[in-house]
Amino acid sequence: MTDTTETSGYACSAYGCPAAASRKTGADWVCMYHGLAQSAGAWQKITNRLNLRKAILNAIARTAAIGPYDWAKTRHIGAAEAMRKIGREDLAPRIVTRVHAVYGIQVQRDERDYLALWVERLQNTLIAECVDAVPEPQQDETRTGEAEPRTVGNLFPSTASVAAFVSDDVEVHA
């Protein structure tokens, strides 16, 4: 059984994922968050965490219809209020300090003037909280009491238990 389901052409293939598909992984179209997963075993944990953060995903989706002029003029105020309503004041548009990719110097940018910067921070937050926070599935360890050195004798049952399986006409020497 796979962790995917048939849905609309724009939906992520991970079952129950609220994000839109954006990249192809094998035969499946998945969202950017499931595309970053180290293994398909982490998909359900990522989906659960994304569902808990649907309001942030909705905010990202709503920005597609906002022009840069409208954003800088008044719409950033509504975005800040929306983040406060969901209890995520830390995600309201603000002045951020970034490191310049070429020169390596710190540059301050105001997300209230640049919509793309704010959307990028929202996406990076979802990656950090939903993808990076998911530990890799671990193999179950089998523990058998005290560790004994591995020898050929350990592979065979003790003579007392062998006697129960041997017929009466075979002599067992201990």
C-alpha positions as CSV (number, residue, x, y, z in Angstrom):
1,M,0.0,0.0,0.0
2,T,1.4,3.4,-0.9
3,D,1.0,6.7,0.9
4,T,-0.6,8.4,-2.1
5,T,-4.1,8.8,-3.4
6,E,-5.8,10.0,-6.6
7,T,-6.8,13.6,-6.2
8,S,-7.1,16.7,-8.4
9,G,-4.3,17.5,-10.8
10,Y,-3.0,20.2,-8.5
11,A,-2.9,18.3,-5.2
12,C,0.1,16.8,-3.6
13,S,0.2,13.0,-3.9
14,A,0.8,12.5,-0.2
15,Y,-2.5,11.3,1.3
16,G,-4.3,14.2,3.1
17,C,-1.7,16.9,2.2
18,P,-3.2,20.4,2.0
19,A,-0.4,21.8,-0.2
20,A,-0.4,22.0,-3.9
21,A,1.9,19.8,-6.0
22,S,4.9,21.5,-7.4
23,R,7.5,18.9,-8.3
24,K,7.6,15.3,-9.6
25,T,9.2,12.6,-7.5
26,G,9.2,9.3,-9.4
27,A,5.6,8.8,-10.7
28,D,4.1,11.2,-8.1
29,W,3.5,14.9,-8.1
30,V,4.2,16.2,-4.6
31,C,4.4,19.6,-2.9
32,M,7.7,21.2,-2.1
33,Y,7.6,20.0,1.5
34,H,7.1,16.3,0.6
35,G,9.7,16.7,-2.2
36,L,12.3,17.7,0.4
37,A,11.6,14.6,2.6
38,Q,14.5,12.3,3.0
39,S,12.2,9.2,2.7
40,A,8.6,8.4,1.9
41,G,8.3,7.1,5.5
42,A,8.3,10.7,6.7
43,W,5.4,11.7,4.5
44,Q,2.6,11.2,7.0
45,K,4.4,13.2,9.8
46,I,5.0,16.0,7.3
47,T,1.3,15.9,6.2
48,N,0.1,16.0,9.9
49,R,2.3,19.0,10.6
50,L,1.2,20.8,7.4
51,N,-2.4,20.2,8.4
52,L,-1.8,21.9,11.7
53,R,-0.4,24.9,9.9
54,K,-3.1,25.3,7.2
55,A,-3.5,29.0,8.0
56,I,0.1,29.6,6.9
57,L,-0.4,27.6,3.7
58,N,-3.5,29.6,3.0
59,A,-1.6,32.9,3.5
60,I,1.0,31.7,1.0
61,A,-1.7,30.8,-1.5
62,R,-3.5,34.1,-1.1
63,T,-0.4,36.1,-2.0
64,A,-0.5,34.9,-5.6
65,A,-3.3,37.4,-6.3
66,I,-1.6,40.4,-4.6
67,G,0.4,42.8,-6.8
68,P,3.6,44.3,-5.5
69,Y,2.1,47.8,-5.4
70,D,-0.9,46.7,-3.4
71,W,1.3,44.8,-1.0
72,A,3.6,47.7,-0.3
73,K,0.6,50.2,0.0
74,T,-1.8,48.4,2.4
75,R,-2.0,44.6,2.1
76,H,1.0,43.9,4.4
77,I,-1.1,45.4,7.2
78,G,-3.8,42.7,6.7
79,A,-1.1,40.0,6.5
80,A,0.3,41.1,9.8
81,E,-3.1,41.1,11.4
82,A,-3.8,37.6,10.0
83,M,-0.6,36.3,11.5
84,R,-1.6,37.8,14.9
85,K,-5.0,36.1,14.7
86,I,-3.5,32.7,14.3
87,G,-1.0,33.3,17.1
88,R,2.0,33.6,14.9
89,E,3.1,37.2,15.4
90,D,6.7,36.0,14.6
91,L,5.6,35.6,11.0
92,A,4.1,39.1,10.5
93,P,5.9,41.1,7.7
94,R,8.9,42.9,9.3
95,I,12.4,44.1,8.6
96,V,14.7,41.1,8.2
97,T,18.5,40.9,8.1
98,R,19.9,38.7,5.4
99,V,23.4,37.8,4.2
100,H,24.1,38.9,0.6
101,A,24.7,35.8,-1.5
102,V,27.7,37.2,-3.4
103,Y,29.4,39.7,-1.1
104,G,28.6,38.0,2.2
105,I,27.6,41.2,3.9
106,Q,24.5,41.6,6.0
107,V,21.6,43.5,4.3
108,Q,18.4,44.7,5.9
109,R,15.2,44.3,3.8
110,D,11.7,45.3,4.7
111,E,9.2,42.5,4.0
112,R,6.5,45.2,4.0
113,D,7.9,46.5,0.8
114,Y,8.8,43.1,-0.8
115,L,6.1,40.4,-0.9
116,A,8.4,37.7,-2.2
117,L,10.7,38.1,0.9
118,W,7.7,37.5,3.2
119,V,6.5,34.5,1.2
120,E,10.0,33.0,1.2
121,R,10.2,33.4,5.0
122,L,6.8,31.6,5.4
123,Q,7.9,28.8,3.2
124,N,11.2,28.5,5.1
125,T,9.3,28.4,8.3
126,L,7.1,25.5,7.1
127,I,10.2,23.6,5.9
128,A,11.9,24.1,9.3
129,E,8.8,23.1,11.3
130,C,7.3,20.4,9.1
131,V,10.2,18.8,7.1
132,D,13.4,19.4,9.1
133,A,11.7,18.6,12.4
134,V,10.7,15.1,11.2
135,P,13.3,12.6,12.4
136,E,14.1,9.7,10.1
137,P,12.3,6.5,10.8
138,Q,14.6,4.3,12.9
139,Q,14.9,0.5,12.9
140,D,13.6,-1.2,15.9
141,E,16.4,-2.7,18.0
142,T,16.0,-6.2,19.2
143,R,17.3,-6.6,22.7
144,T,17.7,-10.0,24.4
145,G,18.8,-9.3,28.0
146,E,22.5,-9.5,28.5
147,A,24.8,-9.4,25.5
148,E,26.7,-12.6,25.0
149,P,29.7,-13.0,22.7
150,R,28.6,-14.5,19.4
151,T,29.9,-18.0,19.0
152,V,28.8,-21.1,17.1
153,G,27.6,-22.6,20.4
154,N,25.1,-19.7,20.8
155,L,23.4,-20.8,17.6
156,F,22.5,-24.2,19.1
157,P,20.0,-24.8,21.9
158,S,21.3,-26.1,25.2
159,T,21.4,-29.9,25.7
160,A,18.6,-29.7,28.3
161,S,16.2,-28.4,25.7
162,V,17.6,-30.7,23.0
163,A,16.6,-33.7,25.2
164,A,12.9,-32.7,24.9
165,F,13.1,-33.0,21.1
166,V,15.1,-36.2,20.9
167,S,13.3,-39.5,20.8
168,D,13.9,-42.1,23.7
169,D,16.0,-44.4,21.6
170,V,18.8,-41.7,21.0
171,E,21.3,-41.2,23.8
172,V,22.2,-37.6,24.6
173,H,25.6,-36.9,26.1
174,A,25.9,-33.7,28.1
